[in-house]
Amino acid sequence: MRWSLAAWSEISSATIANCFRHTGLMDGPALPTSGGENEAGTVGQLPLRNPMSIASLLNPAEEEETAHAELTDAEIIKLVEDPYGEEEGAAEAEEEVEKHSKAEKLASLSLSIALLDLSQESHRIAHRTLRQVQADLRSASTTQATLDSWLK
């Protein structure tokens, strides 16, 4: 690896330019690398309506503004430990989710299945899915009867 790195360092840019010229990939001679003094004069002659400084171009003022408030470590820890705040957390804890009975769930599924239009492919897929959910719900809480349960 060191040998190849040393060999690459020994190759001049003129050698690389000659190799590309011999391949025939380029039609004309290579562009001159010098001429920086001509470029400065040419840039001065360009009709620029609103020239922008290079500092403004590279570091626009919009990028310097922060989009989010920067939090301290203590604030981050507080947010992680109590994400809802003390008042909201207490209200959330008191609020209970309404539980529906198995019969209500089955009735809702039956109504949803009845409303589907089976002539549409998406409705047929939904019909199969809802029927599967309905079957799973019916068999979910049932326990298998054993001989012992009949004798008790």
N, C-alpha and C positions, 0 to 999 in steps of 0.2 A: 504494500500500500504506500509506503514511504517513497519507494522508487518511482511509482507512477505520479505521485504528487510532485516530486522533484523534477521529473521529466516534463510535466505540464508547466511548471514554473519557468523552465528553460525555453519554451516556445514563445517566439515574439509575435506581436500582433500582425506584423507584416507577413509572417509565414501563414497565419490563419487566413488573412485576406487573400493571399495568393492561392491557397487551397480552394477557397470559395470561387475565385475567378476561374480556376481551371475546371470546376464542375459544370460551368455553363448555366448555373441557376440565375445569375445576374447578367443583364444585357450590356450595360454600360460600365464605365469605370466607377470605382467606389467614390462616395462623396468625400470631399476633403474634411478632415477632422478639425482643422484650424479655421479661423474666420470668426472668432468671437467678437472681434472689434467691429466687423461689418454687421453682425446681428444687433449689437447695441444701437447702432445708427438706424437700422431698419425699424427696430421696435419704436424708436423715438418718432419715426415718420408715420406710424400707423394712426389712423383716425379713431382714437379711443374716446368714447363719449363720457364714460364714467370710470376712470381708472381706479382700481382698488389696490390698496397696499398689500404686499405679500403677507404681512402679519395678519391683516383682516381676512385674507383668503385662507390661510392655514389654520387660524384660530377664530372662527366666527363667534360673535357675541352670544348667539343662541346656544352654542355648545357649552359655554361657561356657566349657564344657569343650571341649577339642579332641578330635576323634574320631581323628585321626591324629597321629603324632609329627611335629613340625616338624623338617625336615632342614636342615642348613647347606648352603651351596653346595658345599663340599668333599665332603660325604657324597653329594650328588646326582651330582657328577662321578664319584666312585668307583663308584657303582651303575651309571652308564651305561657306563663303561669296562669294568667287570668285573661283569656282572649276577649271575653264579653264585658269586662268591667264588673264592678261589684253589684251595681244596681241591676244591670241587664242580666247578669248571671243568675241572680236570685229570681228574677221574673221568669227566666227560661226554665229554671229548675222547678218552679211551681206549676208551670204550664204542662199539662199532661196531654199526650196524644190520645185522641179518641180511638178506642178499640172497637172493631166491628166483629160481630159474631160470624161464625162459619156460615150460617144460613143467609145472612145479609151479603156476604161475599159471593156465595153461590148464586144468589138472586141477581146481583149486579153483573156477574159474568154471563148469566143466561140472557139478561136484557141486552148486554153488549153484543153477544153472539147473534141475537135476533135482529139487531139493527144492521148487520153487515150485508153488503150486496155481493153475493157469491159469483156474479158475472165478471167481477174485476179480480185480477190476479193478486193484487196487494190485499184485498179483502179475504181471498181464499187463504193466503198465508197467515193473516191475522186470525182467521177462523180456526185454523189448525192449532195455532199457538194458544189461543184462548181455551180451546177444548182440552189441550194438554194441561194447562194451568188448572182448569176445572177438575180434571181427573186427579191431578196431584193433590188438590185441596180436599177432595172427597176421601182420598185414601191416606192423607197425612196423619190424622189424629186417631184413626181407627186402630184398635189393637186386635190382634188375632186371637180368636177364642181357642182355648186349650181345654183338654179334658178336665183338668183341675178346676178351671173356672166354672164348669157345668156342675161339678159335684159340690161346690160350696154353697 
